[in-house]
Amino acid sequence: QKEVEQDPGPLSVPEGAIVSLNCTYSNSAFQYFMWYRQYSRKGPELLMYTYSSGNKEDGRFTAQVDKSSKYISLFIRDSQPSDSATYLCAMSEDNYGQNFVFGPGTRLSVLP
Amino acid sequence: NAGVTQTPKFRILKIGQSMTLQCAQDMNHNYMYWYRQDPGMGLKLIYYSVGAGITDKGEVPNGYNVSRSTTEDFPLRLELAAPSQTSVYFCASSYGGAGGGYTFGSGTRLTVV
């Protein structure tokens, strides 16, 4: 079993839809979680950073952590074609940058 | 503000050749990292550095070397290139731990033939 798993997609949705992107993990000690957006042939860029369980909202994006289920989600409201990208989750037991484990990413396509 | 700059953007190497991937950041970040990204796999850490003169191995260091003589620069050296090193390489930096997230460069796409 991989340490962090994501459905690779592609996930195709119409413009304006609510998108749910998910990661599951096996290490119950993970408590720091990040979501990155990666456009084609670009480097990842940080979208959300959360610690422990609960929700965090930033504009159209909401990050949700359920440590009891070892499951994290990123919701995108009112999705736009500009949201078309690959979304990577990353997580760690501590806050040291070298210890974060990345998921393989989910490719999202928002159709106009 | 340039952020993290990687050169070259693309390169084709023959088996057994060597090359250096350059990475520079202008944010005064003390932590720097090298990752490789292969299709269907998460980013894998090759090497990292917590400051000038200090480097350490990540998950997949074999076939690579690094140095960190200044805060700004963190070059990655490939010796005796092999087809298994065909990948996209990303350099990243962060201030302290990862509390503010990583800032990534735009990547170097390397093919070994």
Interface residues (C-beta under 8 A of the other chain):
Chain A: V4 P8 Y32 M34 Y36 R41 K42 G43 P44 E45 L46 Y49 L88 A90 S92 D94 N95 Y96 G97 Q98 F100 V101 F102 G103 P104 G105
Chain B: V4 Y31 Y33 Y35 G40 M41 G42 L43 K44 L45 Y48 D56 G58 F90 A92 S94 G97 A98 G99 G100 G101 Y102 T103 F104 G105 S106 G107 R109
